[in-house]
Amino acid sequence: MDKQWQSRIIEQYKHRPNDNRSPWQVDRSRIIHAAAFRRLQAKTQIMGIGLNDFYRTRLTHSLEVSQIGTGILRHLKVQHSDFSHFPSTGLLETLCLAHDIGHPPFGHGGEIALNYMMRDHGGFEGNAQTLRIVAKLEPYSDGHGMNLTRRTLLGFIKYPAFINKLWHTIPKANPERAFIKADDWRPAKGLYNDDAAIFNWIVEPLSQNDKSLLSNHTVIDKYRAKTSYKSLDSAIMEHADDIAYAVHDLEDAIATKVLTLDDWQTHALPQLQALNFSWLNDMLESLTLRLFSKHDFERKDAIGELVNTFIIHIHLDVQNEAFECPILKFTAKLETQYESVLQILKHFVFQRLIRNPKMQQIEFKGQNLLIELFTAFASDPLRLLPETTQAQYIEAQKQNQGMRIICDYLSGMSDEYAYKTYQRLFSPVQ
């Protein structure tokens, strides 16, 4: 099975004498040197690019996810030394470094804008775009993206079902409405039907039972359904992403005084105290003092302690006994008490930082900017798109998929480049 998971969709001869890298290390190298990875340095994480000189970008966030992810992996390997199906360090680094390369400019506002504009063309979703970039768009090969190994590609798939099935009810768009309601147009998290051939190749080694079970999903609201399963590799990466989001983005907000001690004491501390966990009760006072200390090193110490606490309470668990493939049967799970704490921290960051009206206004601005850009390029693509993208559009239109090419082009922009493009198209003064 290992050989199957190390295979690539096309065989490429590369003159690399004495190259002793593993297939996973090769994948990692291709990610690091990809243009899509470099663009993360100019894409919003939470706080808008340019708002201050401390914020994390998607790139620095991804580096931190990689560091946390490898920490989780080391811990799991020590705790479960008899388990032989863990990913290699190189494989997990690849997943963590590149997990966000599909995110468009302007964070989730950009994602909502593109999903709205693609409502009649298969939708848009950041994780789906990540797979599309690594497996199709990045020009390392002719039409197969970075040509990564099968197991690496499976690890990128956090939601292994197609959007056209998960987005069970598409809201009715009002052509007379100047603006859209964001919550109505949040994407269903899945894969593009346009990329079904890629997905089918990735899951080819799996039994029919595993393929069917992997795509299981349940309805979560009036518009969307959510998948139930993912690979072990993807689960480890997602834990690392959640920890980085809840802890390091919290650090950003405190350090820049966007979140205050009063915010913490009013909105986070009561919920943490209500859990009534002995280990948490013992550290809450010290944690609070250090997080909001005037000394940066004390805050750093508190952040490091939180990250370590979450890492060491993740263990190997059975995802579903019905799976035959071990990297699907098993998953990584955070112990319930610690999961509760992590969710409170995530909710706190979301409600007090992301949902802050000023932050939402910035997101709203980016959202509408992308809608206008999409409208402009879609009105006359063979006039406005770059020449290479025009060629892709013409080819895609043969299968009535031209809108996907426009979406690829806009989603790949950095925040700054999207602003400059908007100015070039709409500003009367250059």
C-alpha positions as CSV (number, residue, x, y, z in Angstrom):
1,M,0.0,0.0,0.0
2,D,2.9,2.4,0.7
3,K,4.0,2.3,-3.0
4,Q,0.4,3.2,-4.0
5,W,0.4,6.2,-1.6
6,Q,3.8,7.4,-2.8
7,S,2.8,7.4,-6.5
8,R,2.2,10.5,-8.5
9,I,-0.5,11.0,-11.1
10,I,2.2,11.3,-13.9
11,E,5.8,10.0,-13.9
12,Q,8.3,12.8,-14.5
13,Y,12.0,12.3,-15.1
14,K,14.0,14.9,-13.3
15,H,17.7,15.0,-13.6
16,R,18.6,15.1,-9.9
17,P,21.8,13.1,-9.4
18,N,22.3,11.7,-5.8
19,D,18.9,13.1,-4.7
20,N,18.3,11.2,-1.5
21,R,15.1,12.9,-0.5
22,S,12.0,10.9,0.4
23,P,8.9,11.4,-1.8
24,W,7.4,13.4,1.1
25,Q,10.5,15.7,1.2
26,V,10.2,16.3,-2.5
27,D,6.6,17.3,-2.0
28,R,7.7,19.7,0.8
29,S,10.3,21.3,-1.5
30,R,7.7,21.8,-4.3
31,I,5.4,23.6,-1.9
32,I,8.0,25.9,-0.5
33,H,9.1,27.0,-4.0
34,A,5.6,27.5,-5.3
35,A,4.3,31.0,-6.2
36,A,1.0,30.2,-4.5
37,F,2.9,29.6,-1.2
38,R,4.9,32.9,-1.5
39,R,1.7,34.8,-2.0
40,L,0.6,33.9,1.5
41,Q,2.9,36.6,2.8
42,A,0.5,39.2,1.4
43,K,-2.8,37.6,2.4
44,T,-4.9,38.4,5.4
45,Q,-4.9,36.0,8.3
46,I,-7.3,37.8,10.7
47,M,-6.0,41.4,11.0
48,G,-5.9,43.2,7.7
49,I,-2.6,43.6,6.0
50,G,-1.1,47.0,6.9
51,L,-3.2,47.7,10.0
52,N,-0.1,47.4,12.2
53,D,3.4,46.0,12.1
54,F,2.8,42.9,14.4
55,Y,0.0,41.0,12.7
56,R,0.3,37.5,11.4
57,T,-0.2,36.8,7.7
58,R,-1.3,33.6,6.1
59,L,2.3,32.7,5.6
60,T,3.5,33.2,9.2
61,H,0.3,31.4,10.4
62,S,1.2,28.5,8.1
63,L,4.7,28.3,9.5
64,E,3.3,28.2,13.0
65,V,0.8,25.5,12.0
66,S,3.8,23.5,10.7
67,Q,5.6,23.8,13.9
68,I,2.6,22.8,16.0
69,G,1.7,20.0,13.6
70,T,5.2,18.4,13.9
71,G,4.9,18.8,17.6
72,I,1.7,16.8,17.7
73,L,3.2,14.2,15.4
74,R,6.2,13.7,17.7
75,H,3.9,13.4,20.7
76,L,1.7,10.8,19.0
77,K,4.7,8.7,17.9
78,V,6.0,8.6,21.5
79,Q,2.5,7.7,22.9
80,H,1.8,5.1,20.2
81,S,5.2,3.7,19.2
82,D,3.6,0.5,17.9
83,F,1.5,2.3,15.3
84,S,3.2,2.2,11.9
85,H,0.8,4.3,9.8
86,F,1.7,7.9,11.0
87,P,2.7,10.3,8.3
88,S,6.4,11.2,8.0
89,T,7.5,14.6,9.3
90,G,8.1,15.8,5.8
91,L,4.6,14.8,4.7
92,L,2.9,16.6,7.6
93,E,5.1,19.7,7.1
94,T,3.9,19.8,3.5
95,L,0.2,19.7,4.6
96,C,0.6,22.3,7.3
97,L,2.7,24.7,5.2
98,A,0.2,24.6,2.3
99,H,-3.1,24.1,4.0
100,D,-4.2,27.7,3.3
101,I,-2.8,28.4,-0.2
102,G,-6.3,28.2,-1.6
103,H,-7.6,31.1,0.5
104,P,-8.4,34.1,-1.6
105,P,-7.6,37.8,-0.7
106,F,-9.4,39.4,2.1
107,G,-9.9,36.3,4.2
108,H,-13.4,34.8,4.6
109,G,-14.9,38.0,3.0
110,G,-13.1,37.1,-0.2
111,E,-14.3,33.5,0.1
112,I,-17.9,34.6,0.5
113,A,-17.6,37.0,-2.5
114,L,-16.2,34.3,-4.8
115,N,-18.7,31.7,-3.7
116,Y,-21.5,34.1,-4.4
117,M,-20.2,34.9,-7.9
118,M,-19.7,31.1,-8.6
119,R,-23.2,30.2,-7.3
120,D,-24.2,28.9,-10.8
121,H,-20.8,27.4,-11.6
122,G,-20.0,25.0,-8.7
123,G,-19.2,27.4,-5.9
124,F,-15.9,28.4,-4.3
125,E,-14.3,27.2,-1.1
126,G,-10.8,27.7,0.2
127,N,-9.9,24.1,0.9
128,A,-11.2,23.0,-2.5
129,Q,-9.1,25.7,-4.1
130,T,-6.0,24.4,-2.2
131,L,-6.4,20.9,-3.8
132,R,-7.0,22.6,-7.2
133,I,-3.8,24.6,-6.9
134,V,-1.5,21.8,-5.8
135,A,-3.1,19.2,-8.2
136,K,-3.9,21.2,-11.3
137,L,-2.9,24.9,-11.4
138,E,0.6,25.4,-10.1
139,P,2.8,25.2,-13.2
140,Y,5.3,22.5,-12.0
141,S,3.9,20.1,-14.6
142,D,1.6,20.4,-17.6
143,G,-1.9,20.2,-16.2
144,H,-1.2,18.3,-12.9
145,G,0.0,21.2,-10.7
146,M,2.9,20.2,-8.4
147,N,2.3,16.5,-9.2
148,L,2.4,15.6,-5.5
149,T,2.2,12.1,-4.0
150,R,-1.2,10.5,-3.6
151,R,-1.1,10.4,0.2
152,T,-0.1,14.1,0.4
153,L,-3.1,15.0,-1.8
154,L,-5.4,13.0,0.4
155,G,-4.1,14.9,3.4
156,F,-5.1,18.2,1.9
157,I,-8.8,17.0,1.6
158,K,-10.4,18.1,4.8
159,Y,-13.9,17.7,3.3
160,P,-14.0,14.6,1.0
161,A,-17.3,15.2,-0.8
162,F,-18.4,17.4,-3.7
163,I,-19.9,20.9,-3.1
164,N,-22.7,20.3,-5.5
165,K,-24.0,17.6,-3.1
166,L,-23.1,19.5,0.1
167,W,-24.6,22.8,-0.9
168,H,-28.1,21.3,-0.9
169,T,-30.0,24.6,-1.2
170,I,-28.5,27.6,-2.9
171,P,-30.0,30.9,-1.7
172,K,-31.9,33.0,-4.3
173,A,-29.8,35.9,-5.5
174,N,-31.5,39.2,-5.7
175,P,-30.2,41.0,-8.8
176,E,-31.6,44.3,-7.5
177,R,-29.8,44.1,-4.2
178,A,-26.6,46.1,-4.1
179,F,-25.0,44.0,-1.3
180,I,-25.3,40.4,-0.2
181,K,-25.8,38.9,3.3
182,A,-22.6,37.1,4.2
183,D,-24.1,34.3,6.2
184,D,-26.3,33.2,3.3
185,W,-23.3,32.8,1.0
186,R,-20.7,31.1,3.3
187,P,-19.5,28.1,1.2
188,A,-20.3,24.5,1.8
189,K,-16.9,22.9,2.6
190,G,-16.1,20.3,0.0
191,L,-14.5,19.8,-3.5
192,Y,-15.3,21.1,-6.9
193,N,-17.1,18.8,-9.3
194,D,-14.7,20.2,-11.9
195,D,-11.9,18.3,-10.0
196,A,-13.7,15.0,-9.7
197,A,-11.0,13.2,-11.8
198,I,-8.3,14.3,-9.4
199,F,-10.3,13.1,-6.4
200,N,-11.1,9.8,-8.1
201,W,-7.4,9.2,-8.7
202,I,-6.5,10.0,-5.1
203,V,-8.9,7.5,-3.6
204,E,-8.2,4.8,-6.2
205,P,-6.4,2.5,-3.7
206,L,-9.3,2.5,-1.3
207,S,-12.0,-0.2,-1.2
208,Q,-15.5,0.6,-2.4
209,N,-16.6,0.5,1.2
210,D,-14.0,3.1,2.2
211,K,-14.8,5.4,-0.7
212,S,-18.5,5.4,0.1
213,L,-18.0,5.9,3.8
214,L,-15.4,8.7,3.3
215,S,-18.0,10.9,1.5
216,N,-20.6,10.6,4.3
217,H,-22.1,13.9,5.3
218,T,-24.9,15.4,7.4
219,V,-27.1,18.5,7.0
220,I,-26.0,21.3,9.3
221,D,-28.2,24.2,8.3
222,K,-30.8,25.2,5.7
223,Y,-28.2,25.6,3.0
224,R,-25.3,23.3,3.7
225,A,-24.2,19.8,4.8
226,K,-20.8,18.8,6.3
227,T,-18.6,15.8,5.8
228,S,-18.0,13.4,8.6
229,Y,-14.5,12.0,8.0
230,K,-11.0,12.8,6.9
231,S,-7.6,11.1,6.8
232,L,-5.4,10.8,9.9
233,D,-2.9,13.2,8.3
234,S,-5.6,15.8,7.7
235,A,-6.9,15.4,11.2
236,I,-3.4,16.2,12.7
237,M,-3.0,19.2,10.4
238,E,-6.5,20.5,11.4
239,H,-5.7,20.2,15.1
240,A,-2.5,22.3,14.5
241,D,-4.5,24.8,12.5
242,D,-7.1,25.2,15.3
243,I,-4.5,25.6,18.0
244,A,-2.6,28.2,16.0
245,Y,-5.9,30.1,15.3
246,A,-7.1,30.0,18.9
247,V,-3.8,30.7,20.6
248,H,-1.5,32.6,18.3
249,D,-4.2,34.8,16.8
250,L,-5.3,35.5,20.4
251,E,-1.7,36.6,21.0
252,D,-1.9,39.0,18.1
253,A,-5.1,40.6,19.3
254,I,-3.8,41.1,22.9
255,A,-0.4,42.4,21.8
256,T,-2.0,45.0,19.5
257,K,-4.5,45.9,22.2
258,V,-7.5,44.9,20.0
259,L,-8.5,42.6,22.8
260,T,-8.3,44.0,26.3
261,L,-8.2,42.5,29.8
262,D,-11.8,43.6,30.2
263,D,-12.8,41.7,27.1
264,W,-11.1,38.6,28.5
265,Q,-12.7,39.0,32.0
266,T,-16.1,39.6,30.6
267,H,-16.4,37.2,27.7
268,A,-13.8,34.4,28.1
269,L,-12.9,34.0,31.7
270,P,-16.5,33.2,32.9
271,Q,-16.9,30.4,30.3
272,L,-13.5,28.9,31.2
273,Q,-14.4,29.1,34.9
274,A,-17.7,27.4,34.3
275,L,-16.0,24.3,32.9
276,N,-14.7,23.7,36.5
277,F,-11.7,21.6,35.4
278,S,-9.2,21.3,38.3
279,W,-6.2,21.7,36.0
280,L,-7.7,24.8,34.4
281,N,-8.8,26.3,37.7
282,D,-5.3,26.0,39.0
283,M,-3.7,28.0,36.1
284,L,-6.4,30.5,35.2
285,E,-5.2,33.3,37.4
286,S,-1.6,32.9,36.4
287,L,-2.6,32.6,32.7
288,T,-4.6,35.8,32.8
289,L,-1.8,37.8,34.5
290,R,0.7,36.6,32.0
291,L,-1.4,37.0,28.9
292,F,-2.0,40.6,29.8
293,S,1.3,41.4,31.3
294,K,3.2,44.5,30.2
295,H,6.2,42.2,29.7
296,D,6.2,40.5,26.3
297,F,8.2,37.5,27.6
298,E,5.5,36.7,30.1
299,R,2.8,36.7,27.4
300,K,5.0,34.5,25.3
301,D,5.4,32.1,28.2
302,A,1.6,31.8,28.6
303,I,1.1,31.3,24.9
304,G,3.7,28.5,24.8
305,E,2.2,26.8,27.8
306,L,-1.2,26.8,26.2
307,V,0.1,25.4,22.9
308,N,2.0,22.6,24.7
309,T,-1.0,21.8,26.9
310,F,-3.1,21.1,23.8
311,I,-0.4,19.2,22.0
312,I,0.2,16.7,24.8
313,H,-3.5,15.9,25.2
314,I,-4.0,14.7,21.6
315,H,-4.1,11.0,21.2
316,L,-4.7,8.3,18.5
317,D,-8.3,7.2,18.3
318,V,-10.6,5.1,16.1
319,Q,-12.5,7.3,13.7
320,N,-14.8,4.5,12.5
321,E,-14.1,0.8,12.8
322,A,-15.9,0.2,9.4
323,F,-12.9,1.8,7.5
324,E,-10.5,-0.8,6.1
325,C,-7.6,1.6,5.4
326,P,-5.7,2.4,8.6
327,I,-5.1,6.1,7.7
328,L,-8.9,6.4,7.6
329,K,-9.8,4.0,10.4
330,F,-7.7,6.0,12.9
331,T,-7.7,9.7,13.7
332,A,-6.1,12.2,16.1
333,K,-8.4,13.4,18.9
334,L,-8.0,16.1,21.5
335,E,-9.3,15.0,24.9
336,T,-12.7,16.3,25.7
337,Q,-11.8,18.7,28.5
338,Y,-9.1,20.3,26.5
339,E,-11.3,20.4,23.4
340,S,-13.8,22.5,25.4
341,V,-11.1,25.0,26.4
342,L,-9.9,25.2,22.8
343,Q,-13.4,25.9,21.5
344,I,-13.9,28.6,24.1
345,L,-10.7,30.3,23.0
346,K,-11.7,30.0,19.3
347,H,-15.1,31.4,20.0
348,F,-13.6,34.3,21.9
349,V,-11.3,35.2,19.1
350,F,-14.1,34.8,16.6
351,Q,-16.7,36.9,18.5
352,R,-14.5,39.6,19.9
353,L,-12.0,40.0,17.1
354,I,-13.3,38.6,13.8
355,R,-16.9,39.7,14.4
356,N,-15.8,43.1,15.7
357,P,-17.7,45.7,13.6
358,K,-14.5,47.4,12.5
359,M,-13.0,44.1,11.3
360,Q,-16.2,43.2,9.6
361,Q,-16.3,46.5,7.8
362,I,-12.8,45.8,6.4
363,E,-13.9,42.3,5.4
364,F,-17.1,43.8,3.8
365,K,-15.0,46.2,1.8
366,G,-12.8,43.4,0.5
367,Q,-15.8,41.2,-0.2
368,N,-17.5,43.8,-2.4
369,L,-14.2,44.7,-4.1
370,L,-13.9,41.1,-5.3
371,I,-17.5,41.0,-6.4
372,E,-16.9,44.1,-8.6
373,L,-13.6,42.6,-9.9
374,F,-15.3,39.4,-10.8
375,T,-18.2,41.2,-12.5
376,A,-15.7,43.2,-14.6
377,F,-13.6,40.3,-15.7
378,A,-16.6,38.1,-16.5
379,S,-18.1,40.9,-18.7
380,D,-15.2,40.7,-21.2
381,P,-12.7,38.1,-20.2
382,L,-10.8,38.0,-23.5
383,R,-10.2,41.7,-23.2
384,L,-9.3,42.0,-19.5
385,L,-7.6,38.7,-18.4
386,P,-3.8,38.3,-18.8
387,E,-2.8,36.5,-22.1
388,T,-2.0,33.2,-20.4
389,T,-5.2,33.2,-18.5
390,Q,-7.1,34.1,-21.7
391,A,-5.8,30.9,-23.2
392,Q,-6.9,28.9,-20.2
393,Y,-10.3,30.5,-20.3
394,I,-10.8,29.6,-24.0
395,E,-9.8,26.0,-23.3
396,A,-12.1,25.8,-20.3
397,Q,-15.0,27.3,-22.1
398,K,-15.1,24.2,-24.3
399,Q,-16.5,22.4,-21.2
400,N,-18.4,25.5,-20.1
401,Q,-16.0,26.1,-17.3
402,G,-14.7,29.5,-18.1
403,M,-16.0,31.1,-14.9
404,R,-13.8,28.7,-12.9
405,I,-10.7,30.2,-14.6
406,I,-11.8,33.7,-13.7
407,C,-12.3,32.5,-10.2
408,D,-8.8,30.9,-10.1
409,Y,-7.3,34.2,-11.3
410,L,-9.0,36.4,-8.7
411,S,-8.5,33.9,-5.8
412,G,-4.8,33.8,-6.4
413,M,-4.4,37.5,-5.9
414,S,-2.8,39.0,-2.8
415,D,-4.8,41.6,-0.9
416,E,-2.6,44.4,-2.3
417,Y,-2.7,43.2,-5.9
418,A,-6.5,43.0,-5.8
419,Y,-6.6,46.6,-4.5
420,K,-4.2,47.7,-7.3
421,T,-6.2,45.9,-10.0
422,Y,-9.4,47.5,-8.7
423,Q,-7.8,50.9,-8.9
424,R,-6.5,50.2,-12.4
425,L,-10.0,49.3,-13.6
426,F,-12.2,51.8,-11.7
427,S,-10.1,54.7,-10.3
428,P,-10.3,57.8,-12.5
429,V,-6.8,58.8,-11.4
430,Q,-3.9,56.4,-11.7
